[in-house]
């Protein structure tokens, strides 16, 4: 990253590149990037801080090494208080609550909570080495941070039962075919594909992007009629924005728009 200021946290770090309006949350607990109980709290706070950071347009969640994450620290579940455990799903939902686009870059093992936090992101770019799994059945448990619910919304109940109840591993290509992944690329091309997506998203109006994300999240479980009404209200508000005026003007002048997020 061009900004050398790195914030070291429990099992991960945050790097901000103001020139590219990008922040990376990087899992870094070798060799498997196991996610501790404390780390879940800190990940939530990192997403919340980046959401408020005016230098950041796009957030990327990625990991060091050949595996994104083998999942949570198992012993931590036995040691954690019921109150702490009750906040797990809220912490892991932080990427979804973040108003800015969040991209997960997944390679290798992406298991358990690693899969769940990736499902909470807006885009999942995977390499061909990626293996998604919710293996909690092998521990006599079920996913506890929103994984089965989010997965069911994406792939339906039959495929979710197949993944959850059999602790099945889903390869990257299959994840793409099933609509879990946004894109699947060769392992050597993962970073390049994520970089390209970051640049693509930065070209759009930040206001329109935030509005689209909130609208889609808010209308996910709504009826079609309610979703259409919410869309209409959001569309009407954006018509009053400087970005919309700039977009229309740039279209007629046959030039690239210079969006300001207002």
Secondary structure, DSSP 8 states (H G I E B T S, - for coil): -----EEEETTEEEEEEGGGTEEEEEE--TTTT-B-HHHHHHHHHHHHHHHT-TT-SEEEEEESSS-SB--B-HHHHHHS-HHHHTTHHHHHTHHHHSSSEEEEEE-SEEETHHHHHHHTSSEEEEETT-EEE-GGGGGT----SSHHHHHHHHH-HHHHHHHHHTT--EEHHHHHHTTS-SEEE-GGGHHHHHHHHHHHHHTS-HHHHHHHHHHHHHTTTS-HHHHHHHHHHHHHHHTTSHHHHHHHHHHHTTS-------
